[in-house]
Amino acid sequence: MRLLHTSDWHLGRSLHRADLRAAQSAFLDHLVDTVRAEQVDAVLVAGDIYDRAVPSVDAVELCEDALLRLNATGARIVLISGNHDSARRLGFGSGLLDQAGVHLRTRPGALARPVMLEDGHGPVAVYGIPYLEPDAVRGELPPGPTADPVAGPAVEQEKAAPRGHAGVLGHAVGSIRADAGRRGVRRQVVMAHGWVAGGAASESERDITVGGVGQVPAALFEGFSYVALGHLHGQQTVAGHLRYSGSPLPYSFSEATHRKGSWLVDLDGDGTVRAEQVPAPVFRRLSVLRGQLADLLGSPAYTQYEDDFVSVTLTDPSRPEGAMDKLRSRFAHVLVLAFEPEGVVPDERGYRARIAGRDDLSVAAEFVSHVRHAPPSAPERKLLRAAFEAVRTEEAEATA
């Protein structure tokens, strides 16, 4: 059986206000073409379909069009909700869509109800675990494997009371193992959205951890044929059967060096897997540049970056005027500008310590120096002195 594992589309997201709709649309075109060309049996989308709980109309239309075209290839589609999605909104109409071969798994109570696939070697059970916020979903989880048939699921849930991400995911996995055991299905595929220990994060994921407690151990997923993970944006292998597909596009400059794509997974009759990376199309590269403004504008060494999304850190000894406009004359898609002058040691003292014993004019002059990393000129100091004298005169007249 051939599966295509993707996740973290984040439809509707921008990059430092740059519109990414064309890039996301190009990726979805590529995804449909891959499913058709590779004769994929099922597409697994491991959460964060949208970037917001209430997605824009454009994002919804983009998703609908992609699902219609994927469904037209004949592949089954299984989606779970991620921490950016609204589980209830994404899961609307899931019963109807099930009949069309598009399977939404967004509710904790349904995570042990698999999507059953079939090939020449027999059945494959695909279980979808949506993102589980521990405090929000504890009462909605299905009964665990040791549920008391007399007391009932509600009493058992109260007794079990799984805590934290590891607790609720452990409970979910236990429920899945119990269901697979009852069905006698040997080949089991699990989809989950979260941070599994061993995975490397980037700056663009919304933090779901506090002191690391959001991470769950990889050993939790031992024994499954394949685990399709979502949430971390870098494509990576935690274990041979345990992989993140990553986001299809870079959503922060921390992802500038990522190789984006999906996993094409072949599942053999005995449950072993072979996974191959399918590179995603590069809409526009991300580049991080550092140097003095004149060099960035004039050196031929930077010609290769002119069409990229660019983040620039200027190292000029004083802040150049109109730097962003000047940079745009060469780099049309510059998105971020920072200033770190070379040789300047930051003052770590607090504000009170920095102004202690100083007059108004020297404090104002230092502010000018801090903002543009150059002291005020003689005419500027004269203007500042006149301003302070005018304020003092007005205060004196008001209290006379």
N, C-alpha and C positions, 0 to 999 in steps of 0.2 A: 504494500500500500504506500502511496506517495502523498506526503503532507507538505504544505508550505506554511512555515511559521513566521509570522510578522507581528508587530505590536507598536504601540506608542506613536500612532499617526498624529495625534494632537491637532486634528483638523480645526482650523480657525486661529491657530497660533501665528504670531508674527515674531520677527527677530529684530529687537531694538527698533520696533515700529516699521520695519520693512515688511511689506505684504508678501506672504509665502503661498498664496493660493495657487499661483501658476506652478510653483515647485511641487506642492502637494498633489495637484492634478496630474503632473507628469509622472510622479511616483505611482499613483494609482493606475495610470495607463500601463506603466511597466509591469505592475503586479498582475493585471488582467492578462497581458501578453504572456507573462511567464507561466501562469496557470494553464493557459491554453496550449502553449508550446511544449510544456513539460508534462502535460496530461496529469495534472494534479488531481487527486481524489478528494482532498479536503483542505480548506484554508483555515488556519488557526490564528485568530487575532487576539493577542493576550493583553487586552485592556488599553485604556487611555485612547479610545477612538477619537474623542473630542478633547479640546484643551480646557473647556469650561463646563461646569455643570449645566449651564443654560447656553448651549452653543448658538452661534449666529445662524441666520437663514442660509447664508452661503455655505457654511460648514455642513449643515444638515443635507443640503442638496448635493454636495460633493460626495457625502457618505452614501446617500441613497443611490446615486448614479453608479458608484463603485460596486455596491452590493448587487444591483440589478445586473451589471455586466459580469461580475464574478459568478453569479447564479446561472447566467446564460451559458457559461462554459460547461455546465454539468457537474461542477464540483460542489460538495457540501461545504457550508461555511459555519464555523463556530466562533462566536465572539463572547468575551467576558468584559465586564466593566472594570475600569481602573480607578485610581484615587482621584483623577481629574473628572471622571464621568459622573453624571447623576444616574445611579443604578436604576431608579424607577423610570426616569425619562427614556433612557436607552433601552430598557426592557419592555417598553410599551408595545403591545401587539405580538409578544413573543410566541403565544400559542398559535396564532395564525401563521406567523413566519416559519414556525417549525414545520408546518405542512408543506412549505415551499422549499425546504432544504436550507433555510437560514436559521441557525439556532443561537438564540441569545441566552446566555447564562449570567444573570445579573442579581439574582436573589439567593441569599445564603441557604434558604430552605430547599433549593433545587440542586445544590451542588453535587449531591450524590445520585442525581438522576442523569445517567450518561446519554450522550448521542451515540447510538449504535451504528457502526459502519461494518461493511462486509466485503471481503475479497476472497480469492480462491483458497486461502488458508483458514478461513473462518471469520469470526467476529472480532472487531476492535471496539473497545469502549473508550469514548473520549469524555472525560470529566472536566467541567469548567468551574474553577474556584474564582469568583469575582473578588475584587479587593475587599478585604474584611477589616473594617475599623473596629478594633476590639470592643470598646464600650458600646458601640452602636448596634452590633450584630449578635451579641451573645445570646439574646433571647430568641433569635431567628434561626439559629443553626439547627441542622437535622440531628436526631438522636445519635449519640455515639455508639460504638460497637458493643458497649456494655449496658445499653439502655434497659431499664426495668420494665418488662411487659405488663406488670401488674400496676405499678405506680404511674406509668405513663410517661411520655416524652417530656412534658413540662416539668414534672418533679425531678426527673433524671437530669434535665438541663440545669436546674437550680443546684442540684447536688454537685454536678461536674464543674460548673462555673469556670470555664477556661478563661485565663487571664493573659493579656498581652498578645502581641502578634504571633509569637511562637505557640501560645496556648490555643488561640482560635484556629490557626492553620493546622496545628497538630490534631485538633478535634475534627476539622474538616477532612484531613487525610485519613484519619481513622474511620470516619463514616464511609469514605470512598472505598477503602480496603474491604470493609464489611460488605458493601454492596457488590463489589466485584467478586468477592468470595461466594456470595449467594448465587450470583449469575454463572459462576464457573468460567469467567472470561480470563484467558491467560494474558492477552495483549491489552495493556491499559495505558492510555495516554492522558496526562493531566496538564491542564492549563492553570496558571496561577499568576497573580499580579502582586509583587512585593519584593523585598530585598532579602535575597538569600546570601548568607555569609560566604565570602569568597568572590562576590561580584563587586566590580569597581564602579563607583558612582561618578557623575559629572555635576556641573553647577546647575543644569537646567531641570533636574528632577525636583519636584516638590518634596521637601523633607518629611518622611513619615517616621523618623526615629527620634528618640530622646535618649542620648547617652548610649546609643547602640541597641536599645531594647527593641527597636523595630525590625532588627535582623532576625532571620530564622535559620537554623542549621540545615545544611545541605542534606544531612543524613535523614531528615524527615521524609525525603522523596526517594529513598532507596527502594528498589524492587519494581518501579514502574518502567515500562518500555521507553517512554520519552516524556520529558517535562518541558513544556513550552512556557517560558517565563516572560513577563513584561514588567516594566517600571524603570529599570536601568537603561540608559540611552546608548551605551556602548555595546556593540555586538560582541558577545563573549561566551566562552564555554566554562561552566563551573565544574562539570563532570561530563563524561561522554554522552550521557543521556539527559543532561540538565543544562539548558542553554537559554541565554537571552538573545532575542533577535535584534534588540536595540531599536532606536527610532530610525525612520527612513531618511530623515534630514537632520543636520546639526541644528540644535535649537539654542546654542550658546557658543561663545568662542572657546570655551573649554573643550568643545567637541571638534575643533578645527582639524585634528589629526585622525579622527575616527574613520574607519572604513564602514560605511553604512550599507545595509542590505537585509536580506531575509535568509532563512535556512530552508533548504530543500531536503526533506527527510524521507528516506526510504525505510520502511518498516517491514522486516522479513517475517516469515511465517513463525519463527521461533521467538519473535519479540526483539531481536537485535536490530540496531539502527545504524544507518550511515547518513551523515549530515554533510551537506555541501553548501558553501556560501554562495548566494546569488547577489552580486553587487547591485546596489541601487544606482540609478542615474544621478550624476552630479549636476544639479541645476546651476549652482554658482559656488565656487570655492570660498572658504573662510580663511583669511590670512591675518596674522598679528604682526604689525610692523612697529619698529622702535628706532628713533633717531632724531636728528635735528631737522627742522622744517625745510631748510634750503636743500639739504641732501635728499630728503624724501621727494621733493618736487623736481629736482634736477638730475639725479643720478639715473643712468640707464639700468642699473641693477634692479630697480623697482618696476620696470616696465611690465614684467610678468604678472604683477598684482593689480593692474589698472582696472580689470573687469571683475575683481573679487569683491565680496563683502569684506570690509577691512576694519580692523580695530587698530588705532594708532596711539602710541605713547611718545610724546615729544620730550626730548632731553635738552632743549635749548636752555642756556643759563637764565634767560628771562622769557616770560610768556609772550609769544608773538601775537600781534593783533590780527584779528580775522583769520585765525589759523584754520578753522573748519571750512570756511569758504575757499580758502586757498587750496586746501587738500582736495576739496571736491572738484577743483579744476583739473586734477589729474586722476583722482580716484573717485569716480562718480558714485560709488556705493559705500563710501566710508560711513560707518554707523556709530563708532565709539571713539572718543578723543579723551586721552588722559595726559597729564603733565607731570613729569618727574625729572626736574633739572639735575644734571650730573653735578656731583660735588657738593650738593646742598644737604646738610645734615639736619633732619627735622628736630624741632625743639619739643622735647617730651614733657616739659613743665606744664602745669595747669595754667588756666587763664589768669587767676589771681596772682600767681607767682610771677608771671610774665609782665604784669603791669604795675607791680608793687614799686612805689617811690618814683613813678614817672609822670610827667605832665601830659596834658591832653594832646599837644602837638606831636610829641614823640610816639605816643600810642597810635595816633592816626597815621603817622608816617610809616610805622612798622606794619600797619594793616595794608597800606599800599604796597609795600615791599613783599608782604606775604602773598597778596593776590597776583601780582605780576612778576614777582621775583626780580624786581629792580627798584631802587629807592626813588622817591619822588624828586622831580627836578626842582631847581630853585624857584621858578614861577609857580609850581604846584605847592611848594611849601609856603610861599607867600599867600596863595589863595586859601590854604588851610588855616594859616594864622589869622587872616582877615575874617574867615568864617567863625572861628572861635571867639574873636574879639566882638563880633556883631552879636553873637549869642549872649555873651557876658553883659554887653551894654543893654540889650533888651531885657534880660533878667533883672538888672539893677533898676531900670526904669519901672518895671512892673512891681517891684517891692518898695519903691520910694514913696 
